[in-house]
Amino acid sequence: MAVTLLGDGEDADIYLGKSLLEILREYIDPILTSGNEIDTRITNYNGDLADYQEDLTELNQRIENTRTRYTKQFTDMETAVNSFNKTRELLDNFQEAWKASLSN
């Protein structure tokens, strides 16, 4: 309830109920107090973000390990293929020399 005197007090206005300011204050005060739902959600989101960062770090490590393993496997395969090509060249040369020796 609010009482407002106008002038020298001969007339007065009396308001019953809550003012807009009181209504807004009642609505906003719980929202802005420490430990409210917004603070709780921010804390939860920060925790989730930290978990995601850990997951991302682990994933990046797994990617790097896989890349290293594939590079080694490819290098080993390339070495084997080059070795087989040299063996093929050696056998081709051996066959050509044998053919040449048979025709003489």
NORDASUL-V467789 format. One record per pair of residues at least 4 apart in sequence whose ideal C-beta (glycine too) atoms are under 8 Angstrom apart, sorted by sequence separation. I is the first residue (numbers start at 0). GAP is how many residues later the second one is. If there is no record, write none. Layout:
i:I gap:GAP
i:I gap:GAP
This chain:
i:4 gap:4
i:6 gap:4
i:14 gap:4
i:17 gap:4
i:18 gap:4
i:19 gap:4
i:20 gap:4
i:21 gap:4
i:22 gap:4
i:23 gap:4
i:24 gap:4
i:26 gap:4
i:27 gap:4
i:28 gap:4
i:31 gap:4
i:34 gap:4
i:35 gap:4
i:36 gap:4
i:37 gap:4
i:38 gap:4
i:39 gap:4
i:40 gap:4
i:41 gap:4
i:42 gap:4
i:43 gap:4
i:44 gap:4
i:45 gap:4
i:46 gap:4
i:47 gap:4
i:48 gap:4
i:49 gap:4
i:50 gap:4
i:51 gap:4
i:52 gap:4
i:53 gap:4
i:54 gap:4
i:55 gap:4
i:56 gap:4
i:57 gap:4
i:58 gap:4
i:59 gap:4
i:60 gap:4
i:61 gap:4
i:62 gap:4
i:63 gap:4
i:64 gap:4
i:65 gap:4
i:66 gap:4
i:67 gap:4
i:68 gap:4
i:69 gap:4
i:70 gap:4
i:71 gap:4
i:72 gap:4
i:73 gap:4
i:74 gap:4
i:75 gap:4
i:76 gap:4
i:77 gap:4
i:78 gap:4
i:79 gap:4
i:80 gap:4
i:81 gap:4
i:82 gap:4
i:83 gap:4
i:84 gap:4
i:85 gap:4
i:86 gap:4
i:87 gap:4
i:88 gap:4
i:89 gap:4
i:90 gap:4
i:91 gap:4
i:92 gap:4
i:93 gap:4
i:94 gap:4
i:95 gap:4
i:96 gap:4
i:97 gap:4
i:98 gap:4
i:99 gap:4
i:5 gap:5
i:17 gap:5
i:30 gap:5
i:33 gap:5
i:34 gap:5
i:5 gap:6
i:29 gap:6
i:30 gap:6
i:4 gap:7
i:5 gap:7
i:30 gap:7
i:3 gap:8
i:17 gap:8
i:2 gap:9
i:3 gap:9
i:2 gap:10
i:3 gap:10
i:2 gap:11
i:3 gap:11
i:1 gap:12
i:2 gap:12
i:0 gap:13
i:1 gap:13
i:0 gap:14
i:0 gap:15
i:0 gap:16
i:1 gap:17
